[in-house]
Amino acid sequence: MKKIDEELLRKMFDEAPQTVLILYNIEDIAKLLNVSIHTVRYWIKTKQLKAAKLGKSWRVEHNDLVDFLNSRKNVKESDANGQ
């Protein structure tokens, strides 16, 4: 295994410190939202929830999960208001 060049690593993070990528797998989302894995897969299949397949697993970016939750919140607010 190659040794990581600490100087190169520091330079990468210093140039783009705001870049943070948080990815969730289907199991993480199911636990967070208290739904089944099948429900999360359905949301991905119907393109309600953006996801990317990495290898054999689906991954969802944090911002896409936030957008999805906000879109669901708006649906529930509309239903509550009788619209």
C-alpha positions as CSV (number, residue, x, y, z in Angstrom):
1,M,0.0,0.0,0.0
2,K,1.4,3.4,-0.9
3,K,2.0,6.0,1.7
4,I,-0.2,9.0,1.4
5,D,1.6,12.2,0.6
6,E,0.5,14.5,3.5
7,E,1.6,17.7,1.7
8,L,-0.5,16.9,-1.4
9,L,-3.5,16.0,0.8
10,R,-3.2,19.2,2.7
11,K,-3.0,21.2,-0.5
12,M,-6.1,19.5,-1.9
13,F,-8.1,20.4,1.2
14,D,-6.7,23.9,1.5
15,E,-7.7,24.7,-2.0
16,A,-11.3,23.5,-1.6
17,P,-12.2,23.4,2.1
18,Q,-15.9,24.0,1.4
19,T,-16.1,20.8,-0.7
20,V,-17.7,18.1,1.5
21,L,-19.6,15.2,0.0
22,I,-21.9,13.3,2.3
23,L,-23.4,10.1,0.8
24,Y,-26.1,7.9,2.3
25,N,-26.9,4.4,1.3
26,I,-30.4,3.0,1.2
27,E,-30.2,1.5,4.6
28,D,-29.1,4.8,6.1
29,I,-32.0,6.6,4.6
30,A,-34.5,4.0,5.7
31,K,-33.3,4.2,9.3
32,L,-33.2,8.1,9.2
33,L,-36.8,8.3,7.9
34,N,-38.2,5.3,9.7
35,V,-39.4,3.6,6.5
36,S,-38.6,0.3,4.8
37,I,-35.7,-0.3,2.4
38,H,-38.4,-1.1,-0.2
39,T,-39.9,2.4,0.2
40,V,-36.5,4.0,-0.4
41,R,-35.9,1.8,-3.4
42,Y,-39.4,2.8,-4.8
43,W,-38.6,6.5,-4.3
44,I,-35.3,6.0,-6.3
45,K,-37.0,3.9,-9.0
46,T,-39.8,6.5,-9.5
47,K,-37.1,9.3,-9.5
48,Q,-38.7,11.0,-6.6
49,L,-35.3,10.7,-4.8
50,K,-32.1,11.4,-6.8
51,A,-29.5,8.6,-6.5
52,A,-26.4,7.3,-8.2
53,K,-25.4,3.7,-8.4
54,L,-21.8,3.2,-7.3
55,G,-20.8,-0.4,-7.8
56,K,-23.7,-2.5,-6.7
57,S,-25.1,0.1,-4.2
58,W,-27.2,3.2,-4.5
59,R,-25.9,6.4,-2.9
60,V,-27.8,9.6,-2.3
61,E,-26.1,12.9,-1.8
62,H,-27.0,14.9,1.4
63,N,-28.3,17.8,-0.6
64,D,-30.5,15.6,-2.7
65,L,-32.0,14.0,0.4
66,V,-32.7,17.5,1.8
67,D,-34.4,18.5,-1.4
68,F,-36.5,15.4,-1.3
69,L,-37.5,16.0,2.2
70,N,-38.4,19.6,1.4
71,S,-40.5,18.5,-1.5
72,R,-42.4,16.0,0.7
73,K,-42.9,18.6,3.3
74,N,-44.6,20.9,0.8
75,V,-46.9,18.1,-0.3
76,K,-48.0,17.5,3.3
77,E,-48.5,21.3,4.0
78,S,-50.7,21.5,0.8
79,D,-52.8,18.5,2.0
80,A,-53.2,20.0,5.4
81,N,-54.4,23.3,3.9
82,G,-57.1,21.5,1.9
83,Q,-55.5,22.2,-1.5
